[in-house]
Structures are given as structure tokens and as C-alpha cells.
Amino acid sequence: MTRPAIDLDTRVTRDRPVTQTEGAIQVSQDEADASLITLSFGGTWGTTYAELTPTEARAIATALEHTAVRAAAARSEDSQDE
């Protein structure tokens, strides 16, 4: 596997009913095809991989960014109400 561009240790919800466990999210270029991006979720259960095209990866990145901005704004509003 190529060196991850990001290696984020976080809580991962794997199944329902909700069980949370420590896991990692990694993003890297695919070893076999450098034009693809590998998104992986791993933990004690193993690792799940998704191969993404650059367009798909950008769509996910944009969705994450927009959602993060809204979440930060909501958090800021909540702290001002206290």
C-alpha cells in the first residue's frame, strides 16, 4: 500500500445495533493504478476498501467539507446558547 495521504484514528460504527470501536480511516493512491484513490476503513473486524476515481474522491471531499462547515456552525451556535 502506498503511504496514506491521511490516516485518521477515530470511532467507527460498523453495524446496527450501534457498536462503536476504535478504527482508522485511510486515504491513499492505489498501488496497482495510481489514477485511483483507495479509501479504507479498518479496525478489529478487518479492513474494508473502496476504490474511487478522482471525480468520486472530489465529490466525497466536497461533501465532507460542506458538512464540516455546517457542523462547526451548529456547534458554535450551541456554545453561544449556553
Contacts in CASP RR format, 6 or more apart in sequence:
PFRMAT RR
TARGET T0000
AUTHOR 0000-0000-0000
METHOD contacts of the structure
MODEL  1
MTRPAIDLDTRVTRDRPVTQTEGAIQVSQDEADASLITLSFGGTWGTTYA
ELTPTEARAIATALEHTAVRAAAARSEDSQDE
1 28 0 8 1.000
1 31 0 8 1.000
1 38 0 8 1.000
2 28 0 8 1.000
2 29 0 8 1.000
2 30 0 8 1.000
2 31 0 8 1.000
3 28 0 8 1.000
4 26 0 8 1.000
4 27 0 8 1.000
4 28 0 8 1.000
5 27 0 8 1.000
5 28 0 8 1.000
5 29 0 8 1.000
6 25 0 8 1.000
6 26 0 8 1.000
6 27 0 8 1.000
7 24 0 8 1.000
7 25 0 8 1.000
7 26 0 8 1.000
8 24 0 8 1.000
8 25 0 8 1.000
8 26 0 8 1.000
9 22 0 8 1.000
9 23 0 8 1.000
9 24 0 8 1.000
10 22 0 8 1.000
10 23 0 8 1.000
10 24 0 8 1.000
10 25 0 8 1.000
11 20 0 8 1.000
11 21 0 8 1.000
11 22 0 8 1.000
11 23 0 8 1.000
12 20 0 8 1.000
12 21 0 8 1.000
12 22 0 8 1.000
12 23 0 8 1.000
12 25 0 8 1.000
12 41 0 8 1.000
12 42 0 8 1.000
12 43 0 8 1.000
13 19 0 8 1.000
13 20 0 8 1.000
14 21 0 8 1.000
14 45 0 8 1.000
21 43 0 8 1.000
21 44 0 8 1.000
21 45 0 8 1.000
22 43 0 8 1.000
22 44 0 8 1.000
23 41 0 8 1.000
23 42 0 8 1.000
23 43 0 8 1.000
23 44 0 8 1.000
24 40 0 8 1.000
24 41 0 8 1.000
24 42 0 8 1.000
24 43 0 8 1.000
25 39 0 8 1.000
25 40 0 8 1.000
25 41 0 8 1.000
25 42 0 8 1.000
26 38 0 8 1.000
26 39 0 8 1.000
26 40 0 8 1.000
26 42 0 8 1.000
27 37 0 8 1.000
27 38 0 8 1.000
27 39 0 8 1.000
27 40 0 8 1.000
27 57 0 8 1.000
28 37 0 8 1.000
28 38 0 8 1.000
28 40 0 8 1.000
29 36 0 8 1.000
29 37 0 8 1.000
29 38 0 8 1.000
30 36 0 8 1.000
30 37 0 8 1.000
30 38 0 8 1.000
30 51 0 8 1.000
31 38 0 8 1.000
35 53 0 8 1.000
35 54 0 8 1.000
36 51 0 8 1.000
36 52 0 8 1.000
36 53 0 8 1.000
37 51 0 8 1.000
37 52 0 8 1.000
37 53 0 8 1.000
37 54 0 8 1.000
37 56 0 8 1.000
37 57 0 8 1.000
38 49 0 8 1.000
38 50 0 8 1.000
38 51 0 8 1.000
38 52 0 8 1.000
39 49 0 8 1.000
39 50 0 8 1.000
39 52 0 8 1.000
39 57 0 8 1.000
39 60 0 8 1.000
40 47 0 8 1.000
40 48 0 8 1.000
40 49 0 8 1.000
40 50 0 8 1.000
41 47 0 8 1.000
41 48 0 8 1.000
42 48 0 8 1.000
52 60 0 8 1.000
END
